């Protein structure tokens, strides 16, 4: 009986964690739809470069594009952008939130 209880608890826990969106930092999660509808990371990097950013790294995190780079003001930051609209959603520097779009 105890084995059955432990097994049931394990199944419930696994189902709970499987339904949570993947996000390494938990800072932002985007409802961005299928990746086939996303703009490319290259387009985002080019857009940011035109705006004066320096992008060191970009990756997908929580359904968003996560960018590590330097802002035009010279701040080294971690920033999240919506992959469909490329809208800036969140920017932080060493744990300090510099910008967070309402609703995110």
ChimeraX attribute file (.defattr): number of C-alpha atoms within 10 A of each C-alpha:
attribute: neighborCount
match mode: 1-to-1
recipient: residues
	/A:1	6
	/A:2	7
	/A:3	8
	/A:4	9
	/A:5	10
	/A:6	11
	/A:7	12
	/A:8	12
	/A:9	12
	/A:10	12
	/A:11	11
	/A:12	12
	/A:13	11
	/A:14	11
	/A:15	11
	/A:16	10
	/A:17	10
	/A:18	10
	/A:19	8
	/A:20	9
	/A:21	14
	/A:22	14
	/A:23	15
	/A:24	11
	/A:25	9
	/A:26	10
	/A:27	16
	/A:28	21
	/A:29	20
	/A:30	19
	/A:31	12
	/A:32	15
	/A:33	11
	/A:34	9
	/A:35	11
	/A:36	8
	/A:37	10
	/A:38	16
	/A:39	14
	/A:40	14
	/A:41	17
	/A:42	10
	/A:43	11
	/A:44	21
	/A:45	19
	/A:46	14
	/A:47	13
	/A:48	19
	/A:49	14
	/A:50	11
	/A:51	11
	/A:52	14
	/A:53	19
	/A:54	19
	/A:55	19
	/A:56	11
	/A:57	11
	/A:58	18
	/A:59	13
	/A:60	16
	/A:61	21
	/A:62	21
	/A:63	22
	/A:64	23
	/A:65	25
	/A:66	23
	/A:67	24
	/A:68	19
	/A:69	19
	/A:70	19
	/A:71	19
	/A:72	14
	/A:73	8
	/A:74	11
	/A:75	13
	/A:76	19
	/A:77	21
	/A:78	22
	/A:79	26
	/A:80	29
	/A:81	22
	/A:82	22
	/A:83	24
	/A:84	19
	/A:85	11
	/A:86	20
	/A:87	12
	/A:88	15
	/A:89	21
	/A:90	21
	/A:91	23
	/A:92	18
	/A:93	15
	/A:94	8
	/A:95	9
	/A:96	9
	/A:97	14
	/A:98	13
	/A:99	13
	/A:100	16
	/A:101	10
	/A:102	7
	/A:103	5
	/A:104	10
